[in-house]
Amino acid sequence: MGLFGRKQKKTSPGFLAVQTSPPVNELRLGSRISGGRGSIWENRLYRSLRESVPVIDAAIYKIVRLTGGFQVRCSDSRAQEAMDSFVKNVRVNGISAGLAAFVNIYLEQLLTYGTAVGEIVLGEDMTIKALYNSNINDVRLSCGENPLDVEIGVRDSAGNYSGIKHPELVVCSAIMPEPGSIYGTSILRGLPFVSDILMKILGAVGTNWDRVGNVRFAVTYRPGENERSFGRERAAQIASEWSKAMKSSDPRDFICVGDVDIKAIGADNQIPDCAVPIRQIMEQITAKLSIPPFLLGLSWSTTERMSTQQADMLTSELEYYRRILEAPVRKICSGFLRLEGFDDSLDIIWDNINLQDEVELAKARLYNAQAEEKEINNRKEG
């Protein structure tokens, strides 16, 4: 049989099928949902927003990186060894490896769309072989008969959604879902309006620089009474010489005879100052993303104390995202331990966000120790 002969119907050696992925031969269809939370139209809007405004895209990537890593601690030493190997080497999607890679993509999806979906892929021996980050546009979440139950459907080639056989293998999270809603709220919600204004201003700035910054000249030739019979020929000659002077890379003088007037078009006009409106819009964007301006390269005047407070606020935001991520990570790791025959008790320990946290924690321990020492001395004296 040749190199490209017929293959067996198997997704990959030792792997079972991924449930939350559409059929391989499916063509990506347009949006079949007109709007609403979690719709394909809304998701595409947020994706295009990140592509159009670099500050928004940079802020999301910085949040993902600043969230930091974690360690999974088990009580059993044998379970700990197996868990360390799983966290480091588990296959993620097609080319990545490690639970951290899955969590990073999961968090990016969570921030962009407000909802993230992932799947645990089992092998033929019923152990976890891979993790898969589902495309949010290929999955639909809905309430079951019980409002506390979540039904998961995957889109087929016809654009219809059908339920999956093993929803217990799917992990999903949402940021600040509205009451009665399964889908979360994207951190980009509210930014399309101000971002549209920002793009209009930047587009107008580019157009104005094309008109005013790139200087154009108006050359007017007024032939005298004795020159009118040769006016057309002289005008063509002036135009030819002027064109050569403008196209020359070296400075070149333009010399002509007669009444010739040269004026710059647009050079006298001033480009409107856009610094103030752009800053106002950028303040709205940074406030929504909860990112200190100096982390995005915005050199706004600020004090050292204000920067410290902004860093503390960012730490609180990152702690909130960590609490959301802890549930899917715990489900994945607990499932791995149970399938491997170990006790599923574990602890997730996150790394400190930065060195400043280490200093503050050390100060807190010092103050607590000093307070405890004073209480002991007071008891002895009493």
C-alpha positions as CSV (number, residue, x, y, z in Angstrom):
1,M,0.0,0.0,0.0
2,G,1.3,3.4,-0.9
3,L,2.4,6.2,1.4
4,F,-1.0,8.0,1.0
5,G,-3.1,4.8,1.2
6,R,-6.4,4.5,3.0
7,K,-6.0,4.9,6.8
8,Q,-8.0,3.4,9.6
9,K,-10.8,5.5,11.1
10,K,-8.9,6.6,14.2
11,T,-8.1,10.2,15.2
12,S,-4.6,9.4,16.4
13,P,-2.8,6.4,17.9
14,G,-4.1,5.7,21.4
15,F,-6.5,8.6,21.5
16,L,-10.3,8.7,21.5
17,A,-12.2,11.3,19.5
18,V,-12.4,14.9,20.6
19,Q,-16.1,15.7,21.3
20,T,-16.0,19.5,21.2
21,S,-14.3,19.8,17.8
22,P,-16.5,20.1,14.6
23,P,-16.1,17.4,11.9
24,V,-12.8,17.6,10.0
25,N,-14.5,18.1,6.6
26,E,-16.7,21.0,7.9
27,L,-16.3,24.4,6.2
28,R,-16.4,27.3,8.6
29,L,-19.9,28.7,8.2
30,G,-20.9,32.3,8.8
31,S,-22.8,33.3,11.9
32,R,-26.1,31.6,12.2
33,I,-26.9,33.5,15.4
34,S,-28.0,37.1,14.9
35,G,-26.7,38.3,18.2
36,G,-26.9,37.9,22.0
37,R,-24.5,36.8,24.7
38,G,-22.1,34.1,23.4
39,S,-23.2,34.5,19.8
40,I,-20.7,34.0,16.9
41,W,-21.3,37.6,15.9
42,E,-20.3,38.9,19.3
43,N,-17.2,36.7,19.5
44,R,-16.1,37.9,16.1
45,L,-16.6,41.5,17.2
46,Y,-14.3,41.0,20.2
47,R,-11.7,39.2,18.1
48,S,-11.7,42.0,15.5
49,L,-11.4,44.5,18.4
50,R,-8.2,42.9,19.5
51,E,-6.8,42.9,16.0
52,S,-7.7,46.6,15.5
53,V,-6.5,48.1,18.8
54,P,-3.0,46.9,19.8
55,V,-3.3,48.2,23.3
56,I,-6.2,45.8,24.0
57,D,-4.4,42.8,22.6
58,A,-1.2,43.7,24.6
59,A,-3.2,44.1,27.8
60,I,-4.8,40.6,27.5
61,Y,-1.5,38.9,26.8
62,K,0.1,40.8,29.8
63,I,-2.7,39.6,32.1
64,V,-2.2,36.0,30.9
65,R,1.6,36.2,31.6
66,L,1.2,38.1,34.9
67,T,-1.2,35.5,36.2
68,G,1.8,33.3,36.7
69,G,2.3,29.6,37.2
70,F,1.3,27.1,39.8
71,Q,2.2,23.8,41.4
72,V,0.0,20.8,42.2
73,R,0.8,19.2,45.5
74,C,-0.4,15.7,46.4
75,S,-0.2,13.9,49.8
76,D,1.2,10.7,48.3
77,S,4.8,10.7,47.1
78,R,4.0,8.3,44.2
79,A,1.0,10.4,43.2
80,Q,3.2,13.5,43.3
81,E,5.7,12.0,40.9
82,A,3.0,11.0,38.5
83,M,1.3,14.4,38.8
84,D,4.6,16.3,38.1
85,S,5.1,14.3,35.0
86,F,1.5,14.9,33.9
87,V,1.6,18.7,34.5
88,K,4.8,19.0,32.6
89,N,4.3,16.6,29.7
90,V,0.6,16.3,29.0
91,R,-0.2,16.9,25.3
92,V,-2.2,20.1,24.6
93,N,-4.0,20.6,21.3
94,G,-1.7,19.8,18.4
95,I,1.8,21.0,19.2
96,S,1.9,22.2,22.8
97,A,2.6,20.3,26.0
98,G,2.1,21.0,29.7
99,L,-0.9,22.0,31.7
100,A,0.4,25.6,31.8
101,A,-0.1,25.9,28.0
102,F,-3.7,24.7,28.3
103,V,-4.4,27.2,31.1
104,N,-2.8,30.1,29.2
105,I,-5.0,29.6,26.2
106,Y,-8.0,28.9,28.4
107,L,-7.5,32.2,30.2
108,E,-7.0,34.1,27.0
109,Q,-10.3,32.8,25.7
110,L,-12.0,33.5,29.0
111,L,-10.8,37.2,29.0
112,T,-11.7,37.7,25.3
113,Y,-15.2,36.1,25.2
114,G,-16.1,35.8,28.9
115,T,-16.5,32.1,28.5
116,A,-13.9,29.3,28.0
117,V,-14.4,25.7,27.1
118,G,-11.8,22.9,27.3
119,E,-11.9,19.1,27.1
120,I,-10.1,16.2,28.7
121,V,-9.2,13.7,26.0
122,L,-9.0,10.0,27.2
123,G,-6.9,7.3,25.7
124,E,-7.9,3.8,24.9
125,D,-6.6,2.7,28.3
126,M,-9.0,5.2,29.9
127,T,-6.3,7.6,31.1
128,I,-5.9,11.2,30.3
129,K,-3.7,11.5,27.1
130,A,-4.3,15.1,26.1
131,L,-6.1,18.4,26.7
132,Y,-8.0,20.3,24.1
133,N,-9.0,24.0,24.0
134,S,-12.3,24.2,22.2
135,N,-13.2,26.9,19.8
136,I,-16.0,28.9,21.5
137,N,-17.8,29.3,18.2
138,D,-18.1,25.5,17.7
139,V,-19.6,24.9,21.1
140,R,-23.0,26.0,22.5
141,L,-23.9,26.0,26.2
142,S,-27.5,25.9,27.3
143,C,-29.5,25.2,30.4
144,G,-31.1,21.7,30.8
145,E,-34.4,20.9,32.4
146,N,-32.8,21.9,35.7
147,P,-31.4,25.4,35.5
148,L,-28.4,24.2,37.4
149,D,-27.5,21.7,34.6
150,V,-25.5,22.7,31.6
151,E,-26.0,21.0,28.3
152,I,-23.1,21.1,25.8
153,G,-23.6,21.0,22.1
154,V,-21.2,20.9,19.2
155,R,-21.8,22.4,15.8
156,D,-21.9,20.1,12.8
157,S,-21.4,20.8,9.1
158,A,-24.9,22.0,8.6
159,G,-24.6,24.5,11.4
160,N,-26.8,22.6,13.8
161,Y,-25.9,21.7,17.4
162,S,-26.1,18.3,18.9
163,G,-25.3,17.1,22.4
164,I,-22.1,15.2,23.3
165,K,-21.9,11.8,24.9
166,H,-19.6,12.5,27.8
167,P,-20.1,16.1,29.1
168,E,-18.3,15.1,32.3
169,L,-15.0,15.4,30.3
170,V,-15.6,19.1,29.4
171,V,-14.5,21.9,31.6
172,C,-16.0,25.4,31.2
173,S,-15.7,28.7,33.1
174,A,-17.4,32.1,32.9
175,I,-16.4,35.6,34.1
176,M,-19.2,37.4,35.9
177,P,-22.2,35.8,34.2
178,E,-25.5,37.6,34.4
179,P,-28.2,36.1,36.6
180,G,-29.9,33.3,34.6
181,S,-27.2,33.2,31.9
182,I,-24.6,30.6,31.4
183,Y,-22.3,32.7,29.3
184,G,-19.9,35.1,31.0
185,T,-19.1,38.7,30.3
186,S,-16.0,39.6,28.3
187,I,-13.7,42.2,29.8
188,L,-13.9,43.9,26.4
189,R,-17.6,44.6,26.8
190,G,-18.2,48.3,26.4
191,L,-15.1,48.9,24.4
192,P,-16.4,48.6,20.8
193,F,-18.0,52.1,21.1
194,V,-14.9,54.0,22.4
195,S,-12.6,51.9,20.2
196,D,-14.6,52.9,17.1
197,I,-14.1,56.5,18.0
198,L,-10.4,55.9,18.5
199,M,-10.1,54.2,15.1
200,K,-11.9,57.2,13.4
201,I,-9.5,59.6,15.0
202,L,-6.4,57.6,14.0
203,G,-7.8,57.2,10.5
204,A,-8.5,61.0,10.2
205,V,-4.9,61.7,11.5
206,G,-3.5,59.5,8.7
207,T,-5.7,61.1,6.1
208,N,-4.7,64.6,7.3
209,W,-1.0,63.8,7.2
210,D,-1.5,62.6,3.6
211,R,-3.1,65.9,2.7
212,V,-1.1,68.3,4.8
213,G,2.1,66.5,5.8
214,N,2.9,65.3,2.3
215,V,3.3,68.8,0.7
216,R,1.8,69.3,-2.7
217,F,2.4,72.4,-4.9
218,A,0.2,74.5,-7.2
219,V,2.2,76.0,-10.1
220,T,0.4,78.8,-11.9
221,Y,1.7,80.2,-15.1
222,R,0.3,83.5,-16.4
223,P,1.5,84.1,-20.0
224,G,2.0,87.7,-21.1
225,E,0.5,89.3,-24.2
226,N,3.4,88.3,-26.3
227,E,3.5,84.7,-24.9
228,R,-0.1,83.7,-25.4
229,S,0.6,82.0,-28.7
230,F,3.1,79.8,-27.0
231,G,1.3,79.4,-23.7
232,R,0.4,75.8,-24.1
233,E,3.9,74.7,-25.1
234,R,5.5,76.7,-22.2
235,A,3.0,75.4,-19.7
236,A,3.9,71.8,-20.8
237,Q,7.6,72.6,-20.5
238,I,7.2,74.1,-17.0
239,A,5.2,71.1,-15.9
240,S,7.9,68.7,-17.3
241,E,10.7,70.6,-15.5
242,W,8.7,70.8,-12.3
243,S,8.0,67.1,-12.3
244,K,11.7,66.3,-12.8
245,A,12.6,68.6,-9.9
246,M,10.1,66.9,-7.6
247,K,11.1,63.4,-8.6
248,S,14.8,64.0,-8.1
249,S,16.2,62.5,-4.9
250,D,18.8,65.4,-4.6
251,P,17.9,69.0,-4.1
252,R,17.3,70.6,-7.4
253,D,16.4,74.2,-8.4
254,F,13.5,75.0,-10.7
255,I,14.2,78.0,-13.0
256,C,11.6,79.4,-15.3
257,V,10.9,82.7,-17.2
258,G,7.7,84.6,-17.0
259,D,5.0,85.2,-14.4
260,V,5.0,81.9,-12.5
261,D,3.5,81.5,-9.0
262,I,4.2,78.5,-6.8
263,K,2.2,77.8,-3.7
264,A,2.1,74.9,-1.3
265,I,-1.2,73.1,-0.9
266,G,-2.2,72.3,2.6
267,A,1.1,73.4,4.2
268,D,-0.6,76.4,5.8
269,N,-3.3,74.3,7.5
270,Q,-2.7,72.9,10.9
271,I,-3.5,69.3,11.8
272,P,-6.0,69.2,14.7
273,D,-4.5,68.3,18.0
274,C,-5.7,64.8,18.9
275,A,-3.7,64.1,22.0
276,V,-6.4,65.0,24.4
277,P,-9.3,62.9,22.9
278,I,-6.9,60.0,22.3
279,R,-5.8,60.1,26.0
280,Q,-9.4,60.3,27.2
281,I,-10.3,57.2,25.1
282,M,-7.1,55.4,26.3
283,E,-8.1,56.1,29.9
284,Q,-11.5,54.5,29.3
285,I,-9.8,51.4,27.8
286,T,-7.2,51.0,30.5
287,A,-9.8,51.5,33.2
288,K,-11.9,48.7,31.7
289,L,-8.9,46.3,31.3
290,S,-7.7,47.1,34.9
291,I,-4.1,47.4,33.7
292,P,-1.8,50.2,35.0
293,P,-0.9,52.5,32.1
294,F,2.9,52.2,32.6
295,L,2.6,48.4,31.9
296,L,1.2,49.3,28.4
297,G,4.0,51.8,27.6
298,L,1.8,54.9,28.3
299,S,3.9,57.5,29.9
300,W,1.3,59.4,31.8
301,S,2.3,61.5,34.8
302,T,2.0,59.5,38.0
303,T,3.6,59.3,41.4
304,E,5.4,56.4,43.0
305,R,2.7,55.9,45.5
306,M,0.0,55.9,42.8
307,S,2.0,53.3,40.8
308,T,2.2,51.1,43.9
309,Q,-1.6,51.4,44.4
310,Q,-2.2,50.5,40.8
311,A,0.1,47.4,41.1
312,D,-1.9,46.3,44.2
313,M,-5.1,46.7,42.3
314,L,-3.7,44.6,39.5
315,T,-2.7,41.9,42.0
316,S,-6.3,41.8,43.2
317,E,-7.5,41.3,39.6
318,L,-5.0,38.5,39.0
319,E,-6.1,36.8,42.2
320,Y,-9.7,36.9,40.9
321,Y,-8.7,35.2,37.7
322,R,-6.7,32.6,39.6
323,R,-9.7,31.7,41.6
324,I,-11.7,31.1,38.4
325,L,-8.9,29.0,36.9
326,E,-8.5,26.9,40.0
327,A,-11.8,25.0,39.4
328,P,-10.9,23.6,35.9
329,V,-7.4,22.9,37.0
330,R,-8.6,21.0,40.0
331,K,-11.1,19.0,37.9
332,I,-8.4,18.0,35.4
333,C,-5.8,17.0,38.1
334,S,-8.4,15.2,40.3
335,G,-9.6,13.2,37.2
336,F,-6.0,12.3,36.4
337,L,-5.3,11.0,40.0
338,R,-8.5,8.9,40.0
339,L,-7.9,7.4,36.7
340,E,-4.3,6.5,37.8
341,G,-5.6,4.8,40.9
342,F,-4.5,7.5,43.5
343,D,-6.4,9.5,46.0
344,D,-7.7,12.7,44.4
345,S,-6.9,15.0,47.3
346,L,-4.6,17.8,46.1
347,D,-3.7,21.4,46.6
348,I,-3.0,24.1,44.0
349,I,-0.3,26.5,45.0
350,W,0.2,29.6,42.8
351,D,3.5,31.4,42.4
352,N,3.8,34.8,43.9
353,I,3.1,37.4,41.2
354,N,6.3,39.5,41.7
355,L,9.1,40.2,44.2
356,Q,7.1,43.0,45.7
357,D,4.6,40.4,47.0
358,E,7.5,38.6,48.7
359,V,8.6,41.8,50.4
360,E,5.1,42.6,51.6
361,L,4.6,39.1,52.9
362,A,7.9,39.3,54.8
363,K,6.8,42.6,56.3
364,A,3.5,41.1,57.3
365,R,5.2,38.2,59.1
366,L,7.5,40.6,60.8
367,Y,4.7,42.8,62.1
368,N,2.7,39.8,63.3
369,A,5.8,38.4,65.1
370,Q,6.4,41.8,66.8
371,A,2.7,42.1,67.8
372,E,2.8,38.5,69.2
373,E,6.0,39.3,71.1
374,K,4.4,42.4,72.7
375,E,1.3,40.4,73.7
376,I,3.5,37.8,75.4
377,N,5.4,40.5,77.3
378,N,2.2,42.1,78.4
379,R,0.9,38.8,79.8
380,K,4.1,38.3,81.7
381,E,4.1,41.8,83.1
382,G,0.4,41.4,84.0
